Amino acid sequence: MAFWCLVPVVISLLLAIVAVNRANSQLGLVAAILFLGSMALGLTVYLVRFFHYRCPVCKQILRSPTTSKVGTVAYLCPSCDIMWDIGIIDTHLD
């Protein structure tokens, strides 16, 4: 996990603590906006990385996963012709 994404959250929480101690509503508003913005950015990055798997060799975005007979989810890279098993097991097999 990349800990750099926690920096805005920590800064906004520190600003919120300072705002409460000083009874400064403007600083509290800045802290709330920074916190909500960092959470929205983090959620967006997570969703993009989760739903758009990239081929480790050619870095092409692979959008359609396939499920093998044993139930693992894999992505086929058309340019490399390699099936990448991402370690997720599909429990909804028919």
C-alpha positions, 0 to 999 in steps of 0.5 A: 500500500502506498502511504503517500495517499494518507498525507492529505488525510493526516494533514486535514485531521491535524488542521481539524484538531488545531481548529477545534483547539482555537475555535476557528471555524474557517480553519475547520472548514478548510480541514473538512474540505481537504478531508473530503477531497482527499477521500474522494481522490482516494476512492477514485484512484482505488476504483480505477486501479481495481476495475482497470487491470494493466498488463505487467509487460506492455502496460495495456489496460485489460478490461474484460476478465475471464473465469477459468474452470477452477474459478480464478479470475484472469485477464488475457492480454491480446498484444502479449497473448498471456493470461494473467491470473490476478489471484481472485477466486470467483465463488459464483460458479454455475 
